[in-house]
Amino acid sequence: MPGHFNDTESEGKVATIMKHSALKGGWNRWVALMMTLLGAAAAAPASEARAADAEHPAIVVFAASSLTDVLGPLGASFENFTGIPVKLSFAASSALARQIENGAPADVFFSADADWMDYLQARHLVAPGTRRNVVGNRLVLIAPAASTVRLKIEPGFHLAEALGKGRLATGDPDSVPAGRYARAALTKFGVWESVAARIAGAENVRAALGLVDRGEVPLGIVYETDAFIDKAVRIVDTFPADSHPPIVYPIALTASAKTGAAQFEDYLRTPAADALFLKYGFMPLH
């Protein structure tokens, strides 16, 4: 009858509603469980990465600009061998030394000359007993690859005339090692005074190389290793080794170096590292 309450029908409807509710609740619980598991899976790699970073914190290496090409593969090789990450920062040795003096968080200093290493050592900013000479280099006179200039480096050679109205690129002679070596060599041959006012002093040797590469200057003085990696320049002549202080690249740990930094320094003096240094034109010194 209309309006009559049927107990059997009502109980069936209630049972159906409860069944659907239970199924929905089960579905919600399953979804929640899956989301939890997926979140845990996503978090696991990040957690593992943080654990790896804590176990092997990255070594920060401050290195001279002229070491850019060789230290890249050396750092990668060391990381593959030890599991210790390496972060490389390149600039003029002078700039890097001053950054370390001002508290920059470097573990290793790899300089292009002894003077800037001496600078930090005198201020007790390198770890005692960790200084080593790793490689040597040569000083060369370069020109753009298309240039036809010919010069032989000898006493009184006609460098100023070869420049014409242009300038001579090298590192800043007052601070950048390459520029200091260049000034010493040109002084030795009696031509510094004739070109001193025409020096394009760059912030580092790679910047000086770039000026010649782009044809902005007719000549430059850089390291032999820099000239080797740039096909847009050619070597005009090589300065004799006795015309300037020895070009030596010392390395040392900073006073605040992490434990793994010593392993990196040792690695750079292995036969495998020597082979790579030679490939890029450097001369191992041990």
C-alpha positions in Angstrom: 0.0 0.0 0.0 1.2 3.5 -0.7 3.0 5.0 2.3 3.2 1.6 4.0 6.6 0.8 5.4 8.0 -2.5 4.1 10.6 -3.9 6.6 12.1 -6.3 4.1 12.6 -3.7 1.3 14.0 -1.1 3.7 16.5 -3.5 5.2 17.6 -4.4 1.7 18.2 -0.7 0.8 20.1 -0.1 4.1 22.3 -3.1 3.4 23.0 -1.9 -0.1 23.9 1.6 1.2 26.2 0.1 3.8 27.8 -2.1 1.2 28.5 0.8 -1.1 29.8 2.8 1.8 32.1 0.1 2.9 33.4 -0.3 -0.7 34.0 3.5 -0.9 35.7 3.5 2.4 38.0 0.6 1.3 38.8 2.5 -1.9 39.7 5.6 0.0 41.9 3.6 2.3 43.6 1.9 -0.7 44.2 5.3 -2.4 45.6 6.7 0.9 47.9 3.7 1.2 49.1 4.1 -2.4 49.8 7.8 -1.9 51.8 7.0 1.2 53.9 4.3 -0.5 54.5 6.6 -3.5 55.5 9.4 -1.3 57.9 7.2 0.6 59.4 5.9 -2.7 59.9 9.5 -4.0 61.5 10.5 -0.7 63.9 7.6 -0.6 66.3 8.8 -3.4 66.4 12.3 -1.9 67.0 10.8 1.5 69.7 8.6 0.1 71.3 11.6 -1.7 71.4 13.5 1.5 73.0 10.5 3.3 75.6 10.3 0.4 76.3 14.0 0.7 76.8 13.7 4.4 79.1 10.7 3.9 81.0 12.3 1.1 80.7 16.1 1.1 81.8 17.9 -2.0 85.4 19.1 -2.2 85.6 22.7 -3.4 88.7 23.4 -5.6 89.8 27.0 -6.4 92.1 26.7 -9.4 93.9 29.0 -11.9 92.0 29.7 -15.1 94.7 28.0 -17.2 93.8 24.7 -15.5 90.1 24.8 -16.7 90.3 22.2 -19.5 92.4 19.6 -17.7 90.8 19.8 -14.2 87.3 19.1 -15.6 88.1 15.5 -16.6 90.5 15.0 -13.7 87.7 16.0 -11.2 85.3 13.7 -12.9 87.8 10.8 -12.9 88.5 11.3 -9.2 84.7 11.4 -8.4 84.1 8.2 -10.3 87.0 6.5 -8.5 86.3 7.7 -4.9 82.6 8.7 -4.9 83.7 12.1 -3.5 82.1 15.0 -5.5 84.4 17.8 -6.7 83.3 21.4 -7.3 85.7 23.5 -9.4 85.9 27.3 -9.4 88.3 29.0 -11.9 89.7 32.5 -11.9 93.0 34.3 -11.7 95.2 33.0 -8.9 95.3 36.4 -7.4 91.5 36.7 -7.3 91.1 33.2 -5.8 93.8 33.9 -3.1 91.9 37.0 -2.0 88.6 35.2 -1.9 90.2 32.5 0.4 91.6 35.3 2.5 88.1 36.8 2.8 86.7 33.5 4.0 85.5 31.7 0.8 84.8 28.0 1.6 87.6 26.4 -0.5 89.2 23.1 0.4 92.0 23.2 -2.2 94.0 26.0 -3.8 95.7 25.2 -7.1 97.7 28.3 -8.2 99.5 29.3 -11.4 102.5 30.7 -9.5 104.3 30.4 -6.2 103.7 34.0 -5.2 100.0 33.7 -4.5 100.5 30.5 -2.7 103.2 32.2 -0.6 100.6 35.0 0.1 98.2 32.5 1.6 100.9 30.6 3.4 102.2 33.7 5.1 98.7 34.3 6.4 98.4 30.7 7.8 95.5 30.0 5.4 96.9 26.8 4.0 97.3 23.6 5.9 101.0 23.0 6.9 102.8 20.3 5.0 100.3 20.0 2.2 102.0 22.3 -0.4 103.2 20.5 -3.5 104.4 21.5 -7.0 102.3 19.6 -9.5 103.0 20.8 -13.0 104.9 23.3 -15.1 104.1 25.3 -18.2 105.7 27.4 -20.9 105.1 31.1 -22.0 104.3 31.8 -25.6 103.7 34.7 -27.9 100.5 34.2 -29.9 98.6 35.8 -32.8 95.2 35.1 -34.5 95.4 32.0 -36.6 95.0 34.0 -39.9 97.8 36.5 -38.9 100.9 36.5 -41.0 103.1 38.1 -38.4 106.6 36.6 -37.9 108.8 37.3 -34.9 111.7 35.6 -33.3 112.0 36.2 -29.6 115.5 37.6 -28.9 117.1 40.6 -27.3 115.6 43.8 -28.7 113.1 42.0 -31.0 110.6 44.3 -32.8 107.5 43.6 -30.8 106.3 47.2 -30.7 106.5 47.5 -34.5 104.7 44.1 -34.9 101.8 45.5 -32.8 101.3 48.4 -35.3 98.5 50.5 -33.7 97.2 47.5 -31.7 97.8 46.3 -28.1 99.5 43.3 -26.5 97.1 41.1 -24.5 98.2 39.2 -21.4 97.2 38.9 -17.8 97.3 42.1 -15.7 101.1 42.4 -14.9 100.3 43.7 -11.4 98.4 40.7 -10.2 97.9 37.9 -12.7 100.7 35.3 -12.9 100.7 35.2 -16.7 101.1 39.0 -16.9 103.9 38.9 -14.3 105.8 36.2 -16.3 105.2 38.3 -19.5 106.6 41.4 -17.9 109.7 39.5 -16.6 110.4 38.0 -20.0 110.0 41.2 -22.0 112.2 43.0 -19.5 114.8 40.3 -19.9 114.8 41.0 -23.7 114.9 44.8 -23.3 111.5 45.4 -24.9 109.2 46.0 -22.0 109.4 49.8 -21.9 108.5 50.0 -25.6 105.2 48.1 -25.1 104.3 48.8 -21.4 101.8 51.5 -22.3 100.1 49.2 -24.8 99.4 46.3 -22.6 95.8 45.0 -22.6 95.9 43.6 -19.1 93.2 41.0 -18.7 91.7 39.7 -15.4 93.0 36.2 -16.2 95.0 34.4 -18.9 91.9 33.0 -20.5 90.5 36.5 -21.0 93.7 37.5 -22.6 93.5 34.5 -24.9 90.0 35.5 -25.9 91.2 38.9 -27.0 93.5 37.3 -29.5 91.0 34.6 -30.5 88.5 37.3 -31.5 91.1 39.4 -33.3 90.7 42.3 -31.0 94.5 42.5 -30.6 97.2 41.5 -32.9 99.4 39.7 -30.4 99.2 38.2 -26.9 101.3 36.4 -24.3 99.7 33.4 -22.7 100.7 29.9 -21.5 101.4 27.2 -24.1 98.6 25.1 -22.8 96.1 27.9 -23.5 97.3 28.2 -27.1 97.0 24.4 -27.6 93.2 24.4 -26.9 92.3 27.3 -29.1 92.3 26.7 -32.8 91.7 30.4 -33.5 95.2 31.3 -32.4 98.7 30.2 -33.4 102.0 30.3 -31.5 104.4 32.8 -33.0 107.3 31.8 -30.7 108.1 30.4 -27.3 109.9 32.3 -24.6 113.0 30.6 -23.3 112.5 29.1 -19.8 115.3 31.3 -18.4 113.7 34.5 -19.4 111.2 34.5 -16.6 110.7 32.8 -13.2 109.8 29.1 -13.5 106.1 28.6 -14.3 105.1 26.3 -11.5 101.6 25.3 -10.4 101.6 24.6 -6.6 98.7 23.0 -4.8 97.8 23.0 -1.1 94.9 22.3 1.2 93.3 25.3 2.9 93.4 25.5 6.6 89.7 24.6 6.7 89.9 21.7 4.2 87.6 18.7 4.5 89.0 15.3 5.0 88.6 14.1 1.4 90.6 17.0 0.0 93.8 15.2 0.8 92.8 12.4 -1.4 92.2 14.8 -4.3 95.6 16.3 -3.9 97.2 12.9 -3.9 95.2 11.9 -6.9 96.6 14.8 -9.0 100.1 13.3 -8.5 99.3 9.8 -9.7 100.4 8.3 -13.1 96.8 8.5 -14.4 96.7 12.3 -13.6 100.2 12.8 -15.1 99.0 11.3 -18.4 96.1 13.7 -18.6 98.3 16.7 -17.7 100.7 15.7 -20.5 97.8 15.4 -22.9 96.9 19.0 -22.2 100.4 20.2 -22.6 101.5 20.5 -18.9 104.7 19.1 -17.6 104.4 17.0 -14.4 107.0 18.0 -11.8 107.3 14.9 -9.6 
